[in-house]
Amino acid sequence: MMTGHGWKKRSAVLGLLLLAAAAAQDTAVEEVSLRVLTLGNRVPFTQVVRDGVRHEVDPPEGSLPPREVAVGIVVPDEAATQPEEKLLKLRLGEVSGPVRIPRPDPPAVTLRDQEAGKLWLKQGLAAGKSTLLLVWRSGKSWDDTRSLALDDSSAAVPPGTARVVNVAPVEVKMIWGEQRYRLLPGKSVVLRFPAGSKTIPLEILYTDAAGTLRPCLSITAEADPAKRNQWFVYRADRADARTPVQVLPFAEARTGVSP
């Protein structure tokens, strides 16, 4: 039978354990997730024949984003320790795998070109725990870029909706079923599928130099609850591109999207 003194001792131990657990929880480092999607046009595949053997010609310098970047956290120069960088592989027109990093304060990251050994990009993060970073070329090479951070959580594009993001330097117009939208540069819109509908027409249009509306996308969007659909509008960065404004469709399973 436990005496009163024994109960007091046990309560004190339990109290210390609870305090320790609370302190550990308070000091736990919160992590955020980052993915990167580069938007642009690939250079044409070309070959040359040397000594009777075909060889692929390397793309012009600066025509592709870095193959691998190191993601770092922005910290003061006088900080005692520099956080470990996380490596991220990039491929034009494809979303990267996610990296998880401690939530930075301020909420910004650096992307350093591993091959060139220099800073490639510095960008603030979305407010939530998951960020999709869009990067596109704004000059003659991928050393001159712009970027936009988007909420990459499942709540950003919930079931029954789709998202259109415009990073082209011009306004685009959209037809979503019976609805009409105008989407300014740097803006996005979440579109809701009508209740009970399985498909809906989507058209995205730009205005050409003559002032005529031209389509850059005309599809039938499917309301698949298992998938998250997004369309990214961007400026074509090749002079021989079919249209000056282009759209990259992006669909992924919702099971792979962060909460």
URPE-V413308 format. One record per pair of residues at least 6 apart in sequence whose C-alpha atoms are under 6 Angstrom apart, sorted by the first residue. I is the first residue (numbers start at 1). J is the second residue. D is the distance in Angstrom with one decimal. If there is no record, write none. Layout:
BEGIN
I	J	D
I	J	D
END
This chain:
BEGIN
30	102	5.7
30	103	5.7
31	101	5.3
31	102	4.3
31	103	5.1
32	100	5.5
32	101	5.6
32	103	5.5
32	129	4.7
32	130	5.8
33	99	5.6
33	100	4.5
33	130	4.6
34	98	5.4
34	99	5.4
34	130	6.0
34	131	4.9
35	96	5.5
35	98	4.8
35	132	4.9
36	95	5.7
36	96	5.3
36	132	5.8
36	133	4.7
37	94	5.9
37	95	4.4
37	134	5.0
38	92	5.3
38	93	5.4
38	134	5.9
38	135	4.8
38	136	5.7
39	93	5.2
39	136	5.0
46	57	5.6
47	55	5.3
47	56	4.4
47	57	5.3
48	54	5.6
48	55	5.3
62	141	4.5
62	142	5.3
63	141	5.6
65	142	5.4
66	113	6.0
67	89	5.8
67	90	5.1
68	88	5.6
68	89	4.3
68	90	5.7
68	114	5.8
69	87	5.8
69	88	5.3
69	111	5.7
69	112	5.1
69	113	4.7
69	114	5.3
70	85	5.7
70	86	5.4
70	87	4.5
70	111	5.5
70	112	5.0
71	85	5.3
71	86	5.1
71	110	5.7
71	111	4.8
72	85	4.7
72	109	5.6
72	110	5.1
73	104	6.0
73	109	4.7
74	109	5.6
90	96	5.8
107	124	5.7
107	125	5.6
108	123	5.5
108	124	3.9
108	125	5.5
109	122	5.8
109	123	5.6
110	121	5.7
110	122	4.4
111	120	5.6
111	121	5.0
112	118	5.6
112	119	4.3
112	120	5.1
113	120	5.6
125	149	5.8
126	149	5.6
126	150	5.7
126	151	5.4
130	152	4.9
130	153	5.5
131	150	5.6
131	151	5.1
131	152	4.8
132	149	5.8
132	150	5.1
132	152	5.2
133	148	5.8
133	149	4.5
134	147	5.4
134	148	5.2
135	146	5.8
135	147	4.4
136	145	5.6
136	146	5.6
137	145	4.4
138	144	5.7
138	145	4.9
153	258	5.1
153	259	5.4
154	257	5.8
154	258	5.9
154	259	5.3
159	225	5.6
160	192	6.0
160	193	5.6
161	191	5.3
161	192	4.3
161	193	5.7
162	190	5.6
162	191	5.2
162	229	5.1
162	230	5.7
163	189	5.7
163	190	4.4
163	191	5.9
163	230	4.7
164	188	5.5
164	189	5.5
164	230	5.7
164	231	4.8
164	232	6.0
165	188	4.2
165	232	4.9
166	185	5.4
166	186	5.5
166	187	5.7
166	233	4.6
167	185	5.4
167	186	4.9
167	233	5.8
167	234	5.1
168	185	5.8
168	233	6.0
168	234	4.1
168	235	4.8
169	185	5.5
170	185	5.7
171	183	5.6
171	184	4.5
171	185	5.7
172	182	6.0
172	183	5.3
172	205	5.6
172	206	4.9
173	181	5.7
173	182	4.6
173	204	5.8
173	205	5.2
174	180	5.7
174	181	5.0
174	203	5.5
174	204	4.5
175	202	5.6
175	203	5.1
176	201	6.0
176	202	4.8
177	200	5.6
177	201	5.2
198	222	5.8
198	223	5.0
199	221	5.4
199	222	4.5
199	223	5.7
200	220	5.5
200	221	5.3
201	219	6.0
201	220	4.4
201	221	6.0
202	218	5.9
202	219	5.4
202	220	5.9
203	217	5.5
203	218	4.4
204	215	5.8
204	216	5.8
204	217	5.1
205	214	5.3
205	215	4.2
205	216	5.6
206	213	5.5
206	214	5.4
207	213	4.5
216	246	5.7
226	253	5.9
226	254	5.7
227	252	5.5
227	253	4.5
227	254	5.2
228	251	5.6
228	252	5.5
228	254	5.9
229	250	5.9
229	251	4.5
230	250	5.1
231	248	5.7
231	249	4.5
231	250	5.9
232	247	5.4
232	248	5.1
233	246	5.7
233	247	4.4
234	245	5.9
234	246	5.5
235	244	5.9
235	245	4.7
236	244	5.0
236	245	5.6
END
